Amino acid sequence: MSADSTTNSFKVVVVGSSGVGKTAVVRQLIDGKFNEEGQPTIGVEFKTYSLTADGDNIKLQIWDTAGQERFRSVSKAYFRNAVGAILVYDITSRASFEELNTWLNDLNALAAPNACIVLIGNKSDLTDDRQIDEAEADAFAQRYGLTRIETSAKDGTGVKEAFARLGEGIIRKEKEGKLVTPKPASEAGALNTNTVSPKKQSCC
């Protein structure tokens, strides 16, 4: 954990298959905007987001990872020491839902012990195209002890709530002594731009 006088910083990753809307979710969170013609992330993109969680001012250092198979090894390198994760699937894509186990296994192996994970079903605005109903998604979340919420990167529904839950889960675990919080990468020095090119499953 790295902190100034008022704000603690935590490394979190946004993971999931290509096309589920990870970058769109982060853009909606940070900028309040949605790009209809968004392009797949190449490598990893880095953003920061400040919020208040459980009465504490915190900063999430958000690593938005590529979901394409050819970049997966690069993305996985950034999972290391993450104390939180947003795990994303697309409610209109069964394939993205079925690949969640693979992403969970990677997080379990590489993220910090007892990392807080929030599962989000994105594209909730596309109700007519839904392939994953909420009961099925809830059953998956319960099986793995995950907090779950549906979001729409397009209209903003649920986006801030998802990251608020993540922040609250991280702070709660830290206060309970259940979370290992290694020092996150500095915004300056380790990264000078927003883009870098080429552990445990836990309820919040």
N, C-alpha and C positions, 0 to 999 in steps of 0.2 A: 504494500500500500504506500502510495506517495501522497503527501498532503501539504497544502500551505496552511495558513493560520485558520482557515474556516472550511476548507473543502477537501474531502477525501476523494481520490481518484481510483477507479477500478477498471480493469481490462475486461471487456465483454466482446463476444463474437456473435455475428449473425450468420447462421448456417442453414443450408437446405439445398435442394436440387436446383439446377438452372431453370430460370423462367418462373419461379414461384413469386417473385416480386420483392426479394430481399433489399435491393438497392432502392426500389420505389418506396418501401416502408421507411427506410432510413431517411430518404429525401423528404418524405412527408413529415417525419418527426422533426427534422432540423429546419427545413425551409418552408414547410406548409404547402408544398407544391407537388404536382404529379405530371410526369412526362409520358404521354401516350406512346411515344416511340422510344422508350428507354432501351439502351443497349446492354447486353450481358457484361457483367464485371470481368475485367481481365486482371487476374492476380488478386489484390486486396485493396480496398479503399478504407480510409481512416477518417473518422469524424469524432467530435466530442459533443456531449449533451449534459447540461447541468440541470439538476432537479433537487427537490427536498424529499427525503425519504425517512419516515419515522422520526421527524424533527431534525434530521441532519442534512446539511448541504453536501451533496456529492456530485461528482463528475464521472460520467460513464465514458470511457475511451472505447469507442465502438469500431470494431474491425469487421467490415462488410466483406465477406469472402466469396470468391467465385464458386459457382456450383457445377460448372462444366467439368466433365471427367478429366480433360487434359490439364486442368489447373488444380485438381484436387490435392495433389501432393504439396503444391505451394500453399493452398488454403490451410491444410492440416498443420503446417509449420506454425501458423499463427494461433492455433488453438492452445498452445502451450501456456500454462499459467493463467489462463482466463478464469476468472472467478464467477462469470455469468455468461449465459448464452440465450439468444433468441433463436429457437429452432422453427423454421418456416416450412409449411407445405401450402399447396394451392388447393382450395376446396373444389376446384373444377378439374383436378388432375389426380386420378387414382395412383398413377405411377409415382408422383411426388410424395404421396402419403405412404406408399409401400417402401419407399427408400428411407423413411425416417429411422428405421432400425440401424442402417449403416451409419448415418450421421450420429446417432446416439452412441454407437460403439466407439466412434472416433473421439467424441467428446469424453466419454468415459475413460478412454486410454490416455488422453493428452491434456485435458483441462485440469485445473486445480482440484484437489479432493473436495468433495461436497459442493462443487460449483452449483449455483442456482440456475435452473433452466426453465424458461417459459416457452411453451409450445403455442405457436399462432397459426391459425388457418386463415390465410390471406385470400383476397378477392371475394369478400363476403357480399359485395355489391352484385356479383354475378350469380344470383340465386337460381335463375332458370337453368344454369349450366352446372349446378352442384353435382358432384360425384361422391363426396364424402359427407354423410349426414352427421349432425352434431352428436348423436348417441354413439356412433362408431368412434368418433374422435375422442369423446369423453372416456370411453372404455380404454382406448389406447393410453390416454394421459393418466388415468387411474392405475393402469397396469405398471407404468414406469414412474409413478409418483411425480408427475409434472403438473404445473399450473397451465391451464389452457384458456385461450381467448381467441375470438375471431376478429379479424381486422380487414379494413379496406384501405389500401394505399391510395386509392383514387379519391375517396371522399373523406379519409382521415378517421373513419370509425375505428375505435379500439386501439389506435396506434400509440397514443400517449399513455393510455391505461396499461398497455403491455409493458412498456418500458418502466412505468411507475411500479408495477408489480415486481419487475426484475430488480429495480433499485431497492425496494422494500425488503425483498427476500435476501438480497446480499447483506444489507445492513443488519437485518435480524440475525442472520447466521453469524455475522462477525461479532455481534454483541453477545451471542451465546457461546462464542469460542469454537464454533464448528467450521470456520472458514479459514483456509490458508490464503493470505492476501499478499502475494509477492509484489514487488515494486513494478508497476506497469511501465511500458516504453514511454520515453519522454516525447512530447509533441515536437519539441525542437531537438535537433541533433539526430535522433534515430530516423525522423521523418521531417522533411521540409516541404512536402506536398501532400495532397489528399490521397494520392494513389501510389501504391507500391506494386510494381509488376514483377513478373517473374524474372471433473473426471468422475466427475462422477455424476450419474443421473440423480437428480435431486429436486424435490418439490420446493417451490418458493412460497 
